[in-house]
């Protein structure tokens, strides 16, 4: 049976955002079994509604939430990368308080158990290492969600990221970083795909039988696949890593195919809207998987055409359809990966 995994950059979605079409956003989310969202602000208040003291206010707040539109068989979590927390020195210049969110269909998935009474909640992955290599940490750490099929020992593990577009100031990093923003994005991808992917995939902290595990890195990479036709900046279609998560350097007589870890980045369709008018600009949203998860994919990843799905009747020309989607939904289209497990 195929399960639909989604990724969607929802562009500064907050509880206080005006003019956003939550019904349309919820209808796009309903096309997935699990979806990872990027750029969710305001401590995720838009997901469940703000927790106001007055019962009447709380009910009114819930009416304004995404879960109210999705229904009782959906659950969610908001995650804060804490890039501005006082103990986390690698600060960017982004003051929006951006976080991630996971939303999943509870008829199909549940959180796995850490012990008899405790579920493994989605979390921000701060606890990664560079194995002694002098590599800076990520500017925005990824979110991790683990979801177990009900009644079956199958677990889907998602690592959601939004790689920072611009290079932060040198004083924020605390190191002399003599590289530009593009090289920095590529370095961040290597840490995510090489080290963090392996760490999340290999975790065995559940009391339940391990069974089948499918791990997916997904999100807004701010990098393009060459196949998309957008030639700069690029993410590799296949990245090769050694057993410690470092880039694989073949020895004499070896080739890249001898690398112990291969990570395939998928989804070559354009996903970001042009800043004005109609049309799409970049191929920034992707899925990355290893050989095992790749063998479980049912079909080629899809871009969901949200511009024309749920379009307003008053939008009679293409430019107005794109403009409405950009202002009321997002400047990204959602993407989907279907896994057979």
VEXDREN-2710 file (C-alpha; in Angstrom, 1 decimal):
% VEXDREN-2710
k/r/px/py/pz
1/UNK/0.0/0.0/0.0
2/UNK/1.3/3.4/-0.9
3/UNK/1.6/6.2/1.7
4/UNK/1.9/9.8/0.5
5/UNK/4.6/11.9/2.1
6/UNK/4.5/15.7/1.5
7/UNK/6.7/18.7/1.9
8/UNK/5.4/22.2/1.7
9/UNK/7.1/25.6/2.4
10/UNK/4.1/27.7/3.5
11/UNK/5.8/31.1/3.5
12/UNK/5.6/32.8/6.9
13/UNK/2.4/31.1/8.0
14/UNK/1.4/32.5/11.3
15/UNK/-1.7/32.7/13.5
16/UNK/-1.9/36.4/12.9
17/UNK/-1.3/36.3/9.2
18/UNK/-4.2/38.1/7.4
19/UNK/-5.4/37.2/4.0
20/UNK/-4.2/33.6/4.0
21/UNK/-6.7/31.0/2.7
22/UNK/-6.5/28.3/5.4
23/UNK/-9.3/26.3/3.7
24/UNK/-7.2/26.0/0.6
25/UNK/-4.0/25.2/2.5
26/UNK/-5.9/22.5/4.4
27/UNK/-7.3/21.0/1.3
28/UNK/-3.7/20.7/-0.1
29/UNK/-2.6/19.0/3.1
30/UNK/-5.4/16.5/3.0
31/UNK/-3.8/15.0/-0.2
32/UNK/-1.0/13.6/2.0
33/UNK/-0.8/11.0/4.8
34/UNK/2.1/12.9/6.5
35/UNK/3.3/16.4/5.5
36/UNK/6.3/18.4/6.7
37/UNK/5.8/22.2/6.7
38/UNK/8.5/24.8/6.6
39/UNK/8.2/28.5/7.6
40/UNK/5.6/28.1/10.2
41/UNK/5.7/31.1/12.6
42/UNK/4.1/32.3/15.8
43/UNK/5.0/29.1/17.8
44/UNK/2.8/27.1/15.5
45/UNK/-0.4/28.8/16.8
46/UNK/-2.1/28.4/13.4
47/UNK/-2.0/24.6/13.7
48/UNK/-4.2/24.1/16.7
49/UNK/-5.3/27.6/17.6
50/UNK/-3.8/29.6/20.4
51/UNK/-4.2/28.3/23.9
52/UNK/-6.2/31.1/25.4
53/UNK/-7.5/31.1/28.9
54/UNK/-11.1/31.9/28.3
55/UNK/-13.0/28.9/27.0
56/UNK/-15.0/30.9/24.5
57/UNK/-11.8/32.5/23.2
58/UNK/-10.2/29.1/23.0
59/UNK/-13.0/27.8/20.9
60/UNK/-12.9/30.8/18.6
61/UNK/-9.2/30.4/18.3
62/UNK/-9.5/26.7/17.3
63/UNK/-12.0/27.7/14.6
64/UNK/-9.1/29.7/13.0
65/UNK/-6.7/26.7/13.0
66/UNK/-5.6/24.3/10.4
67/UNK/-6.7/21.2/12.5
68/UNK/-10.2/22.5/12.6
69/UNK/-10.3/22.4/8.9
70/UNK/-8.5/19.0/8.6
71/UNK/-10.8/17.1/11.0
72/UNK/-10.5/14.9/14.1
73/UNK/-8.3/12.3/12.5
74/UNK/-5.3/14.6/12.2
75/UNK/-2.6/15.6/14.6
76/UNK/0.4/17.9/14.4
77/UNK/3.5/19.2/16.2
78/UNK/5.4/22.5/15.8
79/UNK/9.2/22.5/16.2
80/UNK/11.5/25.4/17.0
81/UNK/15.0/25.2/15.7
82/UNK/16.0/27.8/18.4
83/UNK/18.4/29.6/16.1
84/UNK/18.1/32.7/18.3
85/UNK/18.4/30.9/21.7
86/UNK/21.1/32.2/23.9
87/UNK/22.9/28.8/24.1
88/UNK/22.9/28.4/20.4
89/UNK/25.7/30.6/18.9
90/UNK/25.2/30.0/15.2
91/UNK/22.7/32.8/14.6
92/UNK/21.3/33.8/11.3
93/UNK/19.9/37.3/10.4
94/UNK/16.4/35.9/10.3
95/UNK/14.2/37.4/13.1
96/UNK/10.9/35.7/12.1
97/UNK/11.0/32.9/14.6
98/UNK/10.6/30.3/11.8
99/UNK/9.8/26.8/12.8
100/UNK/8.8/23.4/11.2
101/UNK/5.6/21.4/11.6
102/UNK/4.6/17.8/11.0
103/UNK/0.9/17.0/10.3
104/UNK/-0.2/13.4/10.0
105/UNK/-3.4/11.3/9.6
106/UNK/-4.0/9.5/12.8
107/UNK/-6.1/6.8/11.2
108/UNK/-2.9/5.6/9.5
109/UNK/0.0/6.7/11.7
110/UNK/1.0/7.0/15.4
111/UNK/4.1/8.1/17.2
112/UNK/6.3/5.1/18.1
113/UNK/6.9/4.2/21.8
114/UNK/10.1/4.9/23.6
115/UNK/8.9/3.0/26.6
116/UNK/5.6/1.7/27.9
117/UNK/4.2/5.1/28.7
118/UNK/6.2/7.5/26.4
119/UNK/5.9/8.2/22.7
120/UNK/8.8/9.5/20.7
121/UNK/7.8/13.0/19.9
122/UNK/9.1/15.0/16.9
123/UNK/12.2/17.0/17.8
124/UNK/14.9/19.3/16.6
125/UNK/18.1/17.5/15.9
126/UNK/20.8/19.5/17.8
127/UNK/22.9/16.5/18.8
128/UNK/24.9/15.8/15.7
129/UNK/28.7/15.7/15.4
130/UNK/31.2/16.5/12.7
131/UNK/33.4/13.5/13.7
132/UNK/36.4/15.7/14.4
133/UNK/36.2/17.5/11.1
134/UNK/36.2/21.3/11.4
135/UNK/32.8/21.8/9.8
136/UNK/30.5/24.5/11.1
137/UNK/27.1/23.6/12.4
138/UNK/24.0/24.1/10.4
139/UNK/22.5/27.6/10.6
140/UNK/19.0/26.1/11.1
141/UNK/18.9/22.6/12.6
142/UNK/16.5/20.2/11.0
143/UNK/13.3/18.7/12.5
144/UNK/12.8/15.0/12.9
145/UNK/9.5/13.1/13.0
146/UNK/9.1/9.4/13.4
147/UNK/5.7/7.9/12.4
148/UNK/4.7/4.2/12.9
149/UNK/2.0/2.5/10.8
150/UNK/-0.8/1.4/13.1
151/UNK/-0.8/-2.4/13.8
152/UNK/2.3/-2.9/11.7
153/UNK/6.1/-2.7/12.5
154/UNK/6.8/-0.1/9.8
155/UNK/8.2/3.3/10.6
156/UNK/8.6/6.3/8.4
157/UNK/11.3/8.8/9.6
158/UNK/11.3/12.3/8.2
159/UNK/14.0/14.9/8.5
160/UNK/12.7/18.3/7.4
161/UNK/15.0/21.2/6.6
162/UNK/15.0/24.7/5.3
163/UNK/18.5/25.4/4.2
164/UNK/19.3/29.1/4.8
165/UNK/19.3/31.1/1.6
166/UNK/21.8/33.8/2.5
167/UNK/25.1/33.7/4.3
168/UNK/24.9/35.1/7.9
169/UNK/27.3/37.6/9.1
170/UNK/30.8/36.3/10.1
171/UNK/30.4/37.6/13.6
172/UNK/27.3/35.5/14.0
173/UNK/29.1/32.3/13.0
174/UNK/32.1/32.8/15.3
175/UNK/34.4/31.5/12.6
176/UNK/36.2/32.9/9.6
177/UNK/34.0/31.5/6.8
178/UNK/35.7/32.3/3.6
179/UNK/33.0/30.9/1.4
180/UNK/29.9/32.4/-0.3
181/UNK/26.3/31.6/0.3
182/UNK/26.1/28.9/-2.4
183/UNK/29.0/26.9/-1.0
184/UNK/27.5/27.2/2.4
185/UNK/24.2/25.8/1.2
186/UNK/26.0/22.8/-0.4
187/UNK/28.0/22.3/2.8
188/UNK/24.8/22.2/4.8
189/UNK/23.3/19.7/2.4
190/UNK/26.3/17.4/2.9
191/UNK/25.9/17.5/6.7
192/UNK/22.2/16.7/6.4
193/UNK/22.5/14.0/3.9
194/UNK/25.8/12.5/5.1
195/UNK/25.7/12.6/8.9
196/UNK/22.2/13.5/10.2
197/UNK/20.4/11.1/7.7
198/UNK/22.5/8.2/9.0
199/UNK/22.0/9.1/12.6
200/UNK/18.3/9.3/12.3
201/UNK/18.0/6.2/10.2
202/UNK/20.1/4.1/12.6
203/UNK/18.4/5.1/15.9
204/UNK/17.1/2.1/17.8
205/UNK/15.5/3.7/20.8
206/UNK/12.0/2.3/20.4
207/UNK/10.8/-0.6/22.5
208/UNK/8.8/-1.8/19.5
209/UNK/10.2/-4.2/16.9
210/UNK/12.4/-2.3/14.4
211/UNK/10.7/-3.9/11.4
212/UNK/10.9/-1.8/8.2
213/UNK/12.3/1.7/8.4
214/UNK/12.0/4.3/5.6
215/UNK/14.0/7.5/6.1
216/UNK/13.5/10.6/4.0
217/UNK/15.2/14.0/4.1
218/UNK/12.8/16.6/2.7
219/UNK/12.2/20.3/2.5
220/UNK/13.4/23.5/0.9
221/UNK/17.1/23.1/0.0
222/UNK/17.5/26.3/-1.9
223/UNK/19.4/24.2/-4.4
224/UNK/18.3/22.8/-7.9
225/UNK/18.7/19.5/-9.5
226/UNK/20.4/19.7/-12.9
227/UNK/17.5/17.8/-14.5
228/UNK/15.2/20.7/-13.7
229/UNK/16.8/22.9/-16.2
230/UNK/17.7/25.5/-13.6
231/UNK/21.4/25.2/-13.6
232/UNK/22.6/27.2/-10.6
233/UNK/23.0/26.5/-7.7
234/UNK/23.0/22.7/-7.9
235/UNK/22.5/19.8/-5.5
236/UNK/24.0/16.5/-6.6
237/UNK/21.6/13.9/-8.0
238/UNK/23.6/11.3/-6.0
239/UNK/25.9/12.2/-3.1
240/UNK/28.5/9.7/-1.8
241/UNK/29.5/9.4/1.8
242/UNK/31.8/7.2/3.9
243/UNK/30.6/5.3/7.0
244/UNK/31.2/8.4/9.2
245/UNK/29.1/10.7/7.0
246/UNK/32.0/12.5/5.3
247/UNK/32.2/13.0/1.6
248/UNK/33.6/9.9/0.0
249/UNK/37.0/10.2/-1.6
250/UNK/37.7/7.0/-3.7
251/UNK/41.0/5.4/-3.2
252/UNK/43.1/4.0/-6.1
253/UNK/41.1/1.3/-7.8
254/UNK/37.8/2.5/-6.2
255/UNK/35.0/4.5/-7.8
256/UNK/32.1/6.5/-6.2
257/UNK/29.9/3.4/-6.6
258/UNK/32.1/1.8/-3.9
259/UNK/30.9/4.4/-1.3
260/UNK/29.1/2.8/1.7
261/UNK/26.4/5.4/1.7
262/UNK/24.7/6.9/-1.4
263/UNK/22.0/9.5/-1.0
264/UNK/19.7/10.2/-4.0
265/UNK/18.0/13.6/-4.3
266/UNK/14.7/13.5/-6.2
267/UNK/12.0/15.8/-7.5
268/UNK/13.1/17.7/-10.5
269/UNK/10.0/19.8/-11.1
270/UNK/9.9/23.6/-10.5
271/UNK/8.3/24.5/-7.2
272/UNK/8.8/28.2/-6.5
273/UNK/6.7/30.9/-8.0
274/UNK/8.2/33.8/-9.8
275/UNK/8.1/37.0/-7.7
276/UNK/5.5/38.6/-10.0
277/UNK/3.2/37.4/-12.7
278/UNK/2.7/33.8/-13.8
279/UNK/5.1/30.9/-14.0
280/UNK/7.6/29.1/-11.9
281/UNK/11.3/29.9/-11.2
282/UNK/13.3/27.3/-9.2
283/UNK/13.5/23.7/-8.3
284/UNK/14.2/24.1/-4.6
285/UNK/12.0/21.5/-2.9
286/UNK/13.3/17.9/-2.7
287/UNK/13.3/14.5/-1.2
288/UNK/16.6/12.7/-0.5
289/UNK/16.8/8.9/0.3
290/UNK/19.2/6.0/0.6
291/UNK/19.1/2.8/-1.5
292/UNK/16.7/1.1/0.9
293/UNK/14.1/3.8/0.9
294/UNK/14.5/4.4/-2.8
295/UNK/13.5/0.8/-3.4
296/UNK/10.2/1.5/-1.7
297/UNK/9.2/4.4/-3.8
298/UNK/6.0/3.7/-5.8
299/UNK/6.3/6.4/-8.5
300/UNK/8.2/9.5/-9.5
301/UNK/7.9/12.3/-7.0
302/UNK/5.2/14.9/-7.9
303/UNK/4.8/18.6/-7.7
304/UNK/1.2/19.4/-6.6
305/UNK/-0.3/22.1/-8.8
306/UNK/-1.8/24.2/-6.0
307/UNK/-2.2/27.2/-8.3
308/UNK/-5.0/25.5/-10.2
309/UNK/-6.2/23.2/-7.4
310/UNK/-8.9/25.2/-5.6
311/UNK/-8.5/28.3/-7.7
312/UNK/-11.0/31.1/-7.2
313/UNK/-13.7/31.5/-9.8
314/UNK/-12.9/35.2/-10.0
315/UNK/-9.4/34.4/-11.3
316/UNK/-10.1/34.1/-15.0
317/UNK/-6.6/34.5/-16.4
318/UNK/-3.3/32.7/-15.5
319/UNK/-1.6/35.8/-14.0
320/UNK/-4.4/36.4/-11.5
321/UNK/-4.4/32.7/-10.5
322/UNK/-0.7/32.9/-9.7
323/UNK/-1.1/36.2/-7.9
324/UNK/-3.9/34.8/-5.7
325/UNK/-2.0/31.7/-4.9
326/UNK/1.1/33.7/-4.0
327/UNK/-0.8/36.1/-1.7
328/UNK/-3.2/33.6/-0.1
329/UNK/-1.3/30.3/0.0
330/UNK/2.4/30.4/-0.6
331/UNK/5.3/31.2/-3.0
332/UNK/6.1/27.4/-3.1
333/UNK/4.1/24.5/-4.4
334/UNK/3.9/21.3/-2.3
335/UNK/5.7/18.1/-3.4
336/UNK/4.7/14.5/-2.8
337/UNK/6.6/11.2/-2.5
338/UNK/4.7/7.9/-2.4
339/UNK/6.2/5.0/-0.5
340/UNK/5.0/1.4/-0.6
341/UNK/5.5/-0.3/2.7
END
